[in-house]
Amino acid sequence: MRKISLVKLVTLILAGFAITTLATQCKKEDSSAVIQGLDRAFKGTADSTIFSTFYSNNLVAMADASPKINDSLKFRSVLSVLTEKCATKNCHGGSISPKFDTYSDVMKYVTPGNPSTSKLWDYIITNDFNKAMPPVSTNDEVSDADKSIIYNWIVNGAKEKPDVYDFRPAAISIISHGCTSGNCHNESTALGGWARKGLVSGMAASDTTQWTYTNPVTAVSTIYCQLTNTTTRDLVFQSYKDSIRKFYSDTLANASFRPYKTFSTPVSAISSRGPFNTYDDIIFDICYPKSLRSSSSVSYTDPVTKKAYYVKGNNLNSTSTLLMRVDSTLVMANPFTGIYGTSNTAGMANQDGGLKPHEIALIKAWYFSDPNIPDVWKYGNANTGIFKYKVSGKIITK
């Protein structure tokens, strides 16, 4: 019998162990506890309000010369998920093919607009454990939240850079949910004060409720009066918006459509704010600022009906708009006079909504990219600009 040295024996044992281990690792489909009962199917659905982009950081197009904190769109992205789960240096970001560490690499396995025919998506959700990615043996599944990012990115067109169709639904969701959650900027509050003062036909104080909001920053309490009849609320507010648009299209010819609403609080301690329930509400507030639809003094009294109107007749003669109330790095010029203000506290973001910098950047990106916001509310008359950065003085133009 040939003798084997102790060193060779140990070497052979270790080699056999390595081969056995490798075979076990390569065979993904086994009966281990990791796989038993594992369902990798996506539990979510397409949701355009999820801001899903390929890169984790995108600058807004109108960023300052030295981009500020509110200029950066920092969101968890497709690439960050793939880098963590797949494109590590020991896997698809290293020597193992296919590669998943660049946009062009990933797009070889994606059908824009269609997750079901995208191989990348199939790898992530398949229950065929022999082609699942990441391998089930790693016990490092992609979460449903991360699957939502990839799924919605593909559904939205799998673009390398986001555009208005990515910005809009996500920004509107932030505004409508954040600003209406405290019963401040919603239609019930907007109409509550009118109903309580008899400005809504057939409505009286008994049709309203009062709700008190205490600002968590200032500790100041504000009482909001709300119209509880939702059917009347929807009808009246739509009619109100229609009358505003009609009136401002030609204030002289459409004087009979002059809206009336008070900004002051002659009936109890009631505060009224412009609503942001819907996309239409938000666009309406931008184009027809509440400060011009509401005044603390009578602007016009109808000589026949004797109704007192509190509305002004130039919807451009304003020193405030939605973006001004969100982004504190900007100051705004009156679109009519061209005169810039000197300060901006961005009260809607800092006091009311508590918006994060990347959310402010998203709202800004949407604001300047949305074709339904007139250029005059973005860049002023004849592209002279109405927004400029406080520190650098850079004026935003088209």
Sequence and secondary structure as in RCSB ss.txt:
>XXXX:A:sequence
MRKISLVKLVTLILAGFAITTLATQCKKEDSSAVIQGLDRAFKGTADSTIFSTFYSNNLVAMADASPKINDSLKF
RSVLSVLTEKCATKNCHGGSISPKFDTYSDVMKYVTPGNPSTSKLWDYIITNDFNKAMPPVSTNDEVSDADKSII
YNWIVNGAKEKPDVYDFRPAAISIISHGCTSGNCHNESTALGGWARKGLVSGMAASDTTQWTYTNPVTAVSTIYC
QLTNTTTRDLVFQSYKDSIRKFYSDTLANASFRPYKTFSTPVSAISSRGPFNTYDDIIFDICYPKSLRSSSSVSY
TDPVTKKAYYVKGNNLNSTSTLLMRVDSTLVMANPFTGIYGTSNTAGMANQDGGLKPHEIALIKAWYFSDPNIPD
VWKYGNANTGIFKYKVSGKIITK
>XXXX:A:secstr
     HHHHHHHHHHHHHHHHHHHHH   S  TTTTT          TTS   SSSEEE TT  SS  GGGEEE 
  HHHHHHHHT  TTTTTTTSSS  SSHHHHHTT  TT GGG HHHHHHH S TTT SS GGG     HHHHHHH
HHHHHTT  SS  HHHHHHHHHHHHHHHHHTTSSSSHHHHHHHHHHTT STT  GGGEEEEEEE TTT  EEEEE
EE  HHHHHHHHHHHHHHHHHHHH TTTTGGG    BSS  SSS       SSHHHHHHHHHS HHHH BSS SE
E TTT  EE   S TT  S  TTTTT TTEEEB TTT  B S    HIIIIII   HHHHHHHHHHHHH TTS T
HHHH GGG  SEEETTT  B   
